[in-house]
Amino acid sequence: MYRTLVVDDEQLMRQYLSTTLSLIDQDFRVTGIACDGFEAVELLKRQTFDLVITDIKMPGMDGLNLANYIFDASLKTKVIIISGYNEFEYAQLAIRYGVSDYLLKPLSDDAMAATLGKIKKLLCTEHTAQSLAVSMDDFRKYNDTEMKAAFLSAIINNASSTIQSLYNLLQERKILFTEQYSSVLLLRMDELHLLLQEKQTLENTSYLLEFIKCCTRFCSTNQYTAVSDEKGNMLILLTAVSEEKIALAAESVYRDFCQHYWPNESIKINASYGYIVKDLLRLADSYTSALESLALTLRNVHSPITSNYYISQKNFLNELKTICASLSNDYISKNETKIMTDLSIYLTLFQDEINVASVLKYGTYLIRYLIKECNIKTEYIHPAFQELTVGIDRTIQTGNLSKDTVLMLFFKILKVLDHEESLMHIPETTSIVAQAKEYICTHYKEPISLAMVADSLNVTPSYLSDLFHKNIGEPYTKFLTRIRMEQALLILRSNPNEKIYKIAEKTGFVSSKHFNAVFKKYYGFTPTEYISNNLL
């Protein structure tokens, strides 16, 4: 996926590009939005982008000056300039500043698709050139263990040309890579101890280096094929003649490593193994499922997390993925009201009562998710985690670890990640309206009424209705409908095959007929039309 920054002073153009780019070409995703060149520069300092799509005429810093900044900074980011002017001097400057393409308004989906295709070829060519840095001659110098590790790494990273080269060499040497069944066992350090005791993240300590060293020694001693990924996880290849023996091997490897090779008992090691597969090329799927399984540590599951348990918890994982994706979009668009709404929904995923451990775990997961999805640079990781740990310390001292304080804490974390004035104003969450919004966001799946919400807050329905109008600018019914429709759309996007009646149930409607009618009135088409017209 290629990460894209959209820069335009016109809201309609920003909205068009941010909503349609992935529909035009699914390999591109908007992970940043800016109103002018100055905002774009600040985002480029914090995040990494493969592509910038910018208008040429903007107040402050225009598109050409932005392209010049990217060129002078020697960034590898490609640039597409959009203009309403077909003038030679603009084209000349664009070429001088290394602009990849130049599109004229009004834009068409076909023209954008063709341009994105060209950009994709450029990016793909550069990536291929980097991946071919290791030649066949270099691979031939590898010993059997190194070659198997390189082959596992190539499969996990979907490096097709490297996979073919190494497969041929493995065949030449008659090296057995897997038996009938195989899976990827993933080991990861748990950050809770570091965050609680040392106020540090893995990136800022030597623990991660020690972990990789211990894993490497363990795998070398026991002749396991293993590699580490860019996230600091250790990936161990499990292979056996039956699925049952894969499960036993995972338990044995995890127990043996923790008991005999990992010296720091205060830092827990989490583990999961992915799908058990027969085809070695499907080990990439095994790795992906093992990686996704680690989210289940939010629910205090014992390691190693099995592939069967991962499958059984798909509903929770889909809900987690859906709300985190929504929060990612909120962060990119700087939508404060939506951030607060979605954070309230995020807190409903807490399985246990709110405590220090659960706040740390869910806070850590959210930070890591946003850093990955929005491609936020590493220097912003520590301040975000510092806000998390300091905030928890404050609440412990005051004895007020409530849902409201956690909501505010998570909001402040997003503010720290953003470093923008737009998130400096924190909405008042202790008011009756804020409590009402929280109640709605928590119970929108149920057939709630204004009277029920008012009763939960010990106020009259008419008083609450007046407060909604004055503070939010829309009636209670519209607010509830908006929350339900936004969540319905998220479910449709994350799982287009979900039955309509199921979506209706999950969003508080007593009948699918009523749900269809409300959905059509809100969006202009039914859920079925939305899916069939490829609007996802």
C-alpha positions as CSV (number, residue, x, y, z in Angstrom):
1,M,0.0,0.0,0.0
2,Y,1.3,3.4,-1.0
3,R,0.8,6.2,1.6
4,T,-0.6,9.4,0.1
5,L,-0.7,13.0,1.4
6,V,-3.5,15.2,-0.1
7,V,-2.8,19.0,-0.1
8,D,-5.5,21.4,-1.3
9,D,-7.1,24.6,0.1
10,E,-10.5,23.5,-1.3
11,Q,-12.5,21.3,1.1
12,L,-14.4,19.6,-1.8
13,M,-11.2,18.6,-3.5
14,R,-9.7,17.3,-0.3
15,Q,-12.9,15.3,0.4
16,Y,-13.0,13.9,-3.2
17,L,-9.4,12.7,-3.1
18,S,-9.5,11.3,0.4
19,T,-12.7,9.3,-0.3
20,T,-12.1,8.2,-3.9
21,L,-8.4,7.6,-4.2
22,S,-8.5,4.0,-2.8
23,L,-11.5,3.3,-5.0
24,I,-9.6,4.4,-8.1
25,D,-6.6,2.3,-7.1
26,Q,-6.7,0.1,-4.0
27,D,-2.9,0.2,-3.7
28,F,-3.0,3.9,-2.7
29,R,-4.4,5.1,0.7
30,V,-4.7,8.7,2.0
31,T,-2.8,8.9,5.3
32,G,-2.5,12.6,5.5
33,I,-4.5,15.7,4.6
34,A,-3.3,19.4,4.6
35,C,-4.9,22.7,3.6
36,D,-1.7,24.3,2.3
37,G,2.0,23.8,1.7
38,F,3.0,24.8,5.3
39,E,0.7,22.2,6.8
40,A,2.0,19.6,4.3
41,V,5.7,20.3,5.3
42,E,4.8,19.8,9.0
43,L,3.2,16.4,8.1
44,L,6.2,15.5,6.0
45,K,8.4,16.1,9.0
46,R,6.3,13.7,11.1
47,Q,5.1,11.1,8.7
48,T,6.6,9.3,5.7
49,F,4.6,9.4,2.4
50,D,5.1,7.6,-0.9
51,L,3.1,10.2,-2.8
52,V,2.0,13.8,-2.5
53,I,-1.0,15.0,-4.5
54,T,-1.1,18.8,-4.3
55,D,-3.0,21.8,-5.8
56,I,-0.7,24.3,-7.5
57,K,-2.5,27.5,-6.4
58,M,-2.8,27.8,-2.6
59,P,-2.5,30.6,-0.1
60,G,0.8,30.6,1.8
61,M,3.0,28.0,0.4
62,D,1.8,26.8,-3.0
63,G,2.2,23.4,-4.7
64,L,5.4,24.3,-6.6
65,N,7.1,25.6,-3.5
66,L,6.0,22.4,-1.7
67,A,7.5,20.3,-4.6
68,N,10.7,22.4,-4.3
69,Y,10.9,21.6,-0.5
70,I,10.5,17.9,-1.2
71,F,13.2,18.1,-3.9
72,D,15.6,20.1,-1.7
73,A,15.0,17.7,1.2
74,S,16.0,14.8,-1.0
75,L,12.8,12.9,-0.1
76,K,11.9,9.9,-2.1
77,T,8.3,11.0,-2.2
78,K,6.6,11.3,-5.6
79,V,4.6,14.4,-6.4
80,I,1.5,14.9,-8.6
81,I,0.5,18.6,-9.1
82,I,-3.1,19.5,-9.9
83,S,-3.7,22.8,-11.7
84,G,-6.4,24.7,-13.5
85,Y,-3.7,26.3,-15.7
86,N,-2.2,24.7,-18.7
87,E,0.9,27.0,-18.9
88,F,4.3,26.0,-20.1
89,E,6.2,27.8,-17.3
90,Y,4.4,25.8,-14.6
91,A,5.3,22.6,-16.4
92,Q,8.9,23.7,-16.6
93,L,9.1,24.4,-12.9
94,A,7.4,21.2,-12.1
95,I,9.9,19.2,-14.1
96,R,12.8,21.1,-12.4
97,Y,11.5,20.2,-9.0
98,G,11.2,16.5,-9.8
99,V,7.4,16.4,-10.1
100,S,6.2,13.0,-11.3
101,D,3.1,14.1,-13.1
102,Y,0.9,17.2,-13.8
103,L,-2.9,16.9,-14.0
104,L,-5.4,19.5,-15.2
105,K,-8.7,20.3,-13.6
106,P,-11.4,19.2,-13.8
107,L,-10.1,15.8,-12.7
108,S,-11.5,12.6,-14.1
109,D,-11.3,9.2,-12.4
110,D,-9.8,7.8,-15.7
111,A,-7.0,10.4,-15.7
112,M,-6.3,9.9,-12.1
113,A,-6.2,6.1,-12.5
114,A,-3.7,6.4,-15.4
115,T,-1.5,8.7,-13.4
116,L,-1.6,6.5,-10.3
117,G,-0.6,3.6,-12.5
118,K,2.5,5.4,-13.7
119,I,3.4,6.3,-10.1
120,K,2.9,2.8,-9.0
121,K,5.3,1.5,-11.7
122,L,7.9,4.1,-10.6
123,L,7.6,3.1,-6.9
124,C,7.6,-0.6,-7.8
125,T,10.7,-0.3,-9.9
126,E,12.5,1.5,-7.1
127,H,11.4,-1.2,-4.6
128,T,12.5,-4.0,-6.9
129,A,15.9,-2.4,-7.5
130,Q,16.4,-2.3,-3.7
131,S,15.3,-5.9,-3.2
132,L,17.7,-7.1,-5.8
133,A,20.6,-5.7,-4.0
134,V,21.4,-9.3,-2.8
135,S,22.4,-11.2,-5.9
136,M,22.3,-14.9,-6.7
137,D,26.1,-15.0,-6.1
138,D,25.6,-13.7,-2.6
139,F,22.9,-16.3,-1.9
140,R,25.2,-19.1,-3.0
141,K,27.6,-18.0,-0.2
142,Y,25.0,-18.6,2.4
143,N,25.2,-21.8,4.5
144,D,22.0,-24.0,4.8
145,T,20.8,-22.2,8.0
146,E,21.2,-18.7,6.5
147,M,19.5,-19.8,3.2
148,K,16.5,-21.2,5.0
149,A,16.2,-18.0,7.1
150,A,16.4,-15.8,4.0
151,F,13.8,-18.0,2.3
152,L,11.4,-17.6,5.3
153,S,12.0,-13.8,5.2
154,A,11.3,-13.6,1.5
155,I,8.0,-15.6,1.8
156,I,6.8,-13.4,4.7
157,N,7.7,-10.2,2.8
158,N,6.2,-11.5,-0.5
159,A,9.5,-10.9,-2.3
160,S,8.6,-13.0,-5.4
161,S,11.9,-12.8,-7.3
162,T,13.9,-13.6,-4.2
163,I,11.5,-16.5,-3.3
164,Q,12.1,-18.1,-6.8
165,S,15.9,-17.6,-6.6
166,L,16.2,-19.2,-3.1
167,Y,13.7,-22.0,-3.9
168,N,16.0,-23.0,-6.8
169,L,19.0,-23.0,-4.6
170,L,17.3,-25.0,-1.9
171,Q,16.3,-27.6,-4.5
172,E,19.9,-27.7,-5.8
173,R,21.2,-28.4,-2.3
174,K,18.4,-30.8,-1.5
175,I,17.5,-28.8,1.6
176,L,14.2,-29.8,3.3
177,F,12.5,-26.5,4.2
178,T,9.2,-27.9,5.7
179,E,7.4,-31.1,6.4
180,Q,3.8,-31.8,5.6
181,Y,2.4,-29.0,7.9
182,S,3.9,-25.7,8.9
183,S,3.2,-22.5,10.8
184,V,4.9,-19.3,12.0
185,L,5.3,-18.9,15.8
186,L,5.7,-15.3,16.7
187,L,7.4,-14.1,19.9
188,R,7.1,-10.5,21.2
189,M,8.2,-8.7,24.4
190,D,5.4,-7.3,26.5
191,E,5.8,-3.6,27.1
192,L,3.8,-3.3,30.3
193,H,6.7,-3.7,32.7
194,L,8.8,-1.2,30.9
195,L,6.0,1.4,30.7
196,L,5.0,0.9,34.4
197,Q,8.4,0.6,36.0
198,E,10.8,2.4,33.7
199,K,8.5,4.7,31.7
200,Q,10.3,3.5,28.6
201,T,9.2,2.0,25.3
202,L,11.0,-0.9,23.6
203,E,12.6,1.5,21.1
204,N,14.4,3.4,23.8
205,T,16.0,0.4,25.7
206,S,18.5,-2.4,25.1
207,Y,15.9,-5.0,26.1
208,L,14.9,-5.5,22.5
209,L,18.5,-6.2,21.5
210,E,18.8,-8.6,24.4
211,F,15.5,-10.3,23.3
212,I,16.7,-10.8,19.7
213,K,20.1,-12.1,20.9
214,C,18.4,-14.6,23.2
215,C,16.0,-15.8,20.5
216,T,18.9,-16.2,18.0
217,R,20.9,-18.2,20.5
218,F,17.8,-20.4,21.3
219,C,17.0,-21.0,17.6
220,S,20.7,-21.7,16.7
221,T,21.1,-24.2,19.6
222,N,17.8,-26.0,18.7
223,Q,18.2,-25.7,14.9
224,Y,15.1,-23.7,14.3
225,T,14.7,-21.5,11.2
226,A,13.9,-18.0,12.5
227,V,14.0,-14.4,11.4
228,S,13.0,-11.1,13.1
229,D,10.7,-8.6,11.5
230,E,10.8,-4.8,11.5
231,K,8.5,-4.6,14.5
232,G,11.0,-6.5,16.7
233,N,9.1,-9.7,16.7
234,M,10.9,-13.1,16.4
235,L,9.4,-15.5,13.9
236,I,10.1,-19.2,14.3
237,L,9.2,-21.7,11.6
238,L,7.3,-24.7,13.0
239,T,7.0,-27.8,10.8
240,A,5.6,-31.2,11.6
241,V,3.8,-34.2,10.1
242,S,0.4,-33.3,11.6
243,E,-1.5,-30.3,12.9
244,E,-1.6,-31.7,16.4
245,K,2.2,-31.8,16.5
246,I,2.4,-28.2,15.3
247,A,0.3,-27.2,18.4
248,L,2.5,-29.3,20.7
249,A,5.7,-27.8,19.1
250,A,4.4,-24.3,19.7
251,E,3.8,-25.0,23.4
252,S,7.1,-26.7,23.8
253,V,9.2,-24.0,22.0
254,Y,7.5,-21.2,24.0
255,R,7.9,-22.9,27.3
256,D,11.5,-23.9,26.6
257,F,12.5,-20.3,25.5
258,C,10.9,-18.6,28.5
259,Q,12.2,-21.1,31.1
260,H,15.8,-21.6,29.9
261,Y,16.8,-18.7,27.5
262,W,15.0,-15.6,28.7
263,P,16.8,-14.2,31.8
264,N,14.4,-11.3,32.6
265,E,11.4,-12.8,34.5
266,S,9.8,-9.4,35.1
267,I,9.3,-8.9,31.3
268,K,6.7,-11.2,29.9
269,I,7.0,-12.8,26.5
270,N,3.8,-13.0,24.4
271,A,3.4,-15.6,21.7
272,S,1.0,-16.7,19.0
273,Y,1.1,-19.0,16.1
274,G,-0.7,-18.5,12.8
275,Y,-2.7,-20.6,10.4
276,I,-1.3,-24.1,10.0
277,V,-0.7,-24.5,6.3
278,K,0.4,-27.2,3.8
279,D,1.7,-24.9,1.0
280,L,4.9,-23.2,2.1
281,L,4.1,-20.0,0.2
282,R,1.0,-19.6,2.5
283,L,3.4,-19.0,5.4
284,A,2.8,-15.3,4.7
285,D,-0.8,-15.9,5.7
286,S,0.4,-17.7,8.8
287,Y,2.6,-14.8,9.8
288,T,-0.2,-12.3,9.2
289,S,-2.7,-14.3,11.4
290,A,0.0,-14.7,14.1
291,L,0.5,-11.0,14.1
292,E,-3.2,-10.2,14.2
293,S,-3.6,-12.7,17.0
294,L,-1.4,-10.7,19.4
295,A,-4.2,-8.2,19.7
296,L,-6.0,-10.8,21.8
297,T,-3.5,-10.1,24.6
298,L,-5.8,-7.2,25.3
299,R,-8.1,-9.9,26.7
300,N,-5.5,-11.5,29.0
301,V,-5.2,-14.6,26.9
302,H,-2.5,-17.0,27.9
303,S,0.4,-17.5,25.4
304,P,0.9,-19.1,23.0
305,I,-2.4,-17.9,21.4
306,T,-3.5,-20.7,19.0
307,S,-4.7,-20.4,15.5
308,N,-8.1,-21.9,16.5
309,Y,-8.6,-19.4,19.2
310,Y,-7.7,-16.6,16.7
311,I,-10.5,-17.9,14.4
312,S,-13.0,-18.1,17.3
313,Q,-12.3,-14.4,18.2
314,K,-12.8,-13.0,14.7
315,N,-15.8,-10.9,15.8
316,F,-13.8,-9.1,18.5
317,L,-10.9,-8.6,16.2
318,N,-13.2,-7.2,13.4
319,E,-14.7,-4.7,15.9
320,L,-11.3,-3.7,17.1
321,K,-10.1,-3.2,13.5
322,T,-13.2,-1.3,12.5
323,I,-13.1,1.3,15.4
324,C,-9.3,1.7,15.1
325,A,-9.6,2.3,11.4
326,S,-12.3,4.9,12.1
327,L,-10.0,6.6,14.7
328,S,-7.2,6.6,12.2
329,N,-9.4,8.5,9.7
330,D,-10.5,10.8,12.5
331,Y,-6.9,11.6,13.3
332,I,-6.0,12.3,9.6
333,S,-9.0,14.6,9.1
334,K,-8.6,16.2,12.6
335,N,-12.3,15.6,13.4
336,E,-12.4,16.3,17.2
337,T,-16.1,15.4,17.7
338,K,-15.7,12.1,15.8
339,I,-12.5,11.4,17.8
340,M,-14.3,11.7,21.1
341,T,-17.3,9.6,19.8
342,D,-15.0,6.8,18.5
343,L,-12.8,6.8,21.6
344,S,-16.0,6.2,23.7
345,I,-16.8,3.2,21.5
346,Y,-13.2,2.0,21.7
347,L,-13.5,2.0,25.5
348,T,-16.5,-0.3,25.3
349,L,-14.1,-3.1,24.0
350,F,-12.5,-3.3,27.5
351,Q,-13.4,-6.8,28.7
352,D,-12.5,-6.1,32.3
353,E,-13.3,-3.2,34.5
354,I,-11.1,-0.2,33.9
355,N,-7.7,-0.6,35.7
356,V,-4.1,0.4,35.2
357,A,-3.2,-2.7,33.2
358,S,-6.2,-2.4,30.8
359,V,-5.6,1.3,30.2
360,L,-1.9,0.6,29.5
361,K,-2.7,-2.2,27.1
362,Y,-5.4,-0.5,25.2
363,G,-3.5,2.8,25.2
364,T,-0.4,1.1,23.9
365,Y,-2.4,-0.8,21.2
366,L,-4.0,2.5,20.0
367,I,-0.6,4.3,19.8
368,R,1.0,1.5,17.9
369,Y,-1.9,1.2,15.5
370,L,-1.9,5.0,14.7
371,I,1.8,5.1,14.3
372,K,1.7,2.2,11.8
373,E,-1.4,3.2,9.8
374,C,-0.6,6.9,9.7
375,N,3.1,6.3,9.2
376,I,4.1,8.6,12.0
377,K,7.8,9.0,12.5
378,T,9.5,7.3,15.4
379,E,10.5,10.5,17.2
380,Y,6.8,11.0,18.1
381,I,6.5,7.5,19.8
382,H,8.2,8.4,23.1
383,P,6.1,11.6,23.8
384,A,2.9,9.7,23.2
385,F,3.8,6.9,25.6
386,Q,5.1,9.5,28.1
387,E,1.6,11.1,28.0
388,L,0.1,7.7,28.6
389,T,2.2,6.8,31.6
390,V,2.2,10.2,33.2
391,G,-1.5,10.4,32.7
392,I,-2.0,7.0,34.5
393,D,0.3,8.2,37.3
394,R,-1.9,11.3,37.8
395,T,-5.1,9.3,37.9
396,I,-3.6,6.8,40.4
397,Q,-2.6,9.7,42.7
398,T,-6.1,11.3,42.5
399,G,-7.8,7.9,42.7
400,N,-10.0,8.8,39.7
401,L,-9.5,6.1,37.1
402,S,-12.9,6.5,35.5
403,K,-14.1,6.2,32.0
404,D,-14.1,10.0,31.6
405,T,-10.5,10.3,32.7
406,V,-9.4,7.5,30.4
407,L,-11.3,9.1,27.5
408,M,-9.5,12.4,28.2
409,L,-6.2,10.6,28.5
410,F,-6.5,8.9,25.1
411,F,-7.6,12.2,23.5
412,K,-4.5,13.9,24.9
413,I,-2.4,11.1,23.4
414,L,-3.8,11.8,19.9
415,K,-3.1,15.5,20.5
416,V,0.6,14.7,21.3
417,L,0.8,12.5,18.2
418,D,-0.7,15.3,16.1
419,H,1.2,18.4,17.4
420,E,-1.4,20.7,15.9
421,E,-3.4,23.6,17.3
422,S,-6.6,22.0,16.0
423,L,-6.5,19.5,18.8
424,M,-5.6,21.9,21.6
425,H,-9.2,22.7,22.6
426,I,-10.4,19.7,24.6
427,P,-14.2,19.3,24.7
428,E,-15.9,19.4,28.1
429,T,-16.6,15.8,29.0
430,T,-17.9,16.3,32.5
431,S,-21.1,18.1,31.3
432,I,-24.4,16.4,31.0
433,V,-24.3,16.5,27.3
434,A,-20.9,14.8,27.2
435,Q,-22.2,12.1,29.6
436,A,-25.3,11.7,27.3
437,K,-23.0,11.4,24.3
438,E,-21.0,8.8,26.1
439,Y,-24.1,6.8,27.0
440,I,-25.3,6.9,23.4
441,C,-21.9,5.8,22.1
442,T,-21.9,2.9,24.6
443,H,-25.5,1.8,24.0
444,Y,-26.2,2.7,20.4
445,K,-26.5,-1.0,19.6
446,E,-29.6,-1.2,21.9
447,P,-33.1,0.3,21.2
448,I,-32.5,3.3,23.4
449,S,-34.7,6.4,23.7
450,L,-34.2,10.0,24.9
451,A,-36.1,9.1,28.1
452,M,-33.7,6.2,28.8
453,V,-30.7,8.5,28.3
454,A,-32.2,11.2,30.5
455,D,-33.1,8.7,33.2
456,S,-29.5,7.5,33.3
457,L,-28.4,11.1,34.0
458,N,-31.2,12.0,36.4
459,V,-32.5,14.8,34.3
460,T,-35.8,15.2,32.4
461,P,-36.1,14.3,28.7
462,S,-37.1,17.9,27.7
463,Y,-34.1,19.4,29.6
464,L,-31.7,17.0,27.9
465,S,-33.3,17.7,24.5
466,D,-32.7,21.5,25.0
467,L,-29.1,20.9,26.0
468,F,-28.5,18.8,22.9
469,H,-29.8,21.6,20.6
470,K,-27.7,24.3,22.4
471,N,-24.4,22.4,22.8
472,I,-24.3,20.1,19.8
473,G,-26.4,22.0,17.3
474,E,-28.5,18.9,16.4
475,P,-31.4,17.1,18.0
476,Y,-30.8,13.9,20.0
477,T,-32.5,11.8,17.3
478,K,-30.1,13.1,14.6
479,F,-27.1,12.5,16.8
480,L,-28.1,8.9,17.5
481,T,-28.9,8.3,13.8
482,R,-25.5,9.7,12.8
483,I,-23.7,7.4,15.2
484,R,-25.6,4.4,14.1
485,M,-25.2,5.2,10.4
486,E,-21.5,5.8,10.7
487,Q,-21.0,2.5,12.5
488,A,-23.2,0.7,9.9
489,L,-21.0,2.0,7.2
490,L,-17.8,0.9,9.1
491,I,-19.3,-2.6,9.4
492,L,-20.2,-2.7,5.6
493,R,-16.6,-1.6,4.7
494,S,-14.9,-4.1,7.0
495,N,-17.2,-7.0,6.1
496,P,-19.2,-6.5,2.9
497,N,-20.6,-10.0,3.2
498,E,-22.3,-9.3,6.6
499,K,-26.1,-10.0,6.4
500,I,-28.1,-6.8,6.4
501,Y,-30.3,-8.0,9.4
502,K,-27.1,-8.6,11.4
503,I,-25.9,-5.0,10.7
504,A,-29.3,-3.8,11.7
505,E,-29.1,-5.7,15.0
506,K,-25.6,-4.4,15.7
507,T,-26.6,-0.8,15.2
508,G,-29.8,-0.8,17.4
509,F,-32.6,-1.4,14.8
510,V,-35.4,-3.8,15.6
511,S,-36.0,-4.6,12.0
512,S,-33.9,-4.7,8.8
513,K,-36.7,-2.9,6.9
514,H,-36.5,0.1,9.2
515,F,-32.7,0.0,9.0
516,N,-32.8,0.0,5.2
517,A,-35.2,2.9,5.1
518,V,-33.0,5.0,7.5
519,F,-29.8,4.1,5.7
520,K,-31.3,5.1,2.3
521,K,-32.6,8.4,3.7
522,Y,-29.2,9.1,5.3
523,Y,-26.9,8.1,2.4
524,G,-29.2,8.2,-0.6
525,F,-29.0,4.5,-1.4
526,T,-29.7,1.2,0.4
527,P,-26.9,-1.0,1.9
528,T,-27.3,-3.5,-0.9
529,E,-27.0,-0.7,-3.6
530,Y,-23.9,0.6,-1.7
531,I,-22.2,-2.8,-2.0
532,S,-23.3,-3.6,-5.5
533,N,-22.2,-0.3,-6.9
534,N,-18.7,-0.8,-5.5
535,L,-18.9,2.3,-3.3
536,L,-16.9,0.6,-0.6
